[in-house]
């Protein structure tokens, strides 16, 4: 929300993480309802003017449900993330099964 050049590279340096992690954080912010956008003029990620972050520590407040159109959008995003995650798990299983004979062969050579 402040001044400065906050592109993925600058954010990754400031947060001491990878650019990919910055993009995951931006995706998480979207899921949390933070209206961010990339400003081409300043080459920076920004939060829409007028948006106020909720105060931290407001424990006594009951959570409110997002409006129906936001719930529908969140549901679609959640379903897509779940589908992507399931494909990732399946890819990891395939990779492990392909690597298993090689690992067992390497272990046998060490003995």
Helices and strands as residue ranges (DSSP letters): H 8-15, H 19-31, E 36-39, E 44-47, H 68-110
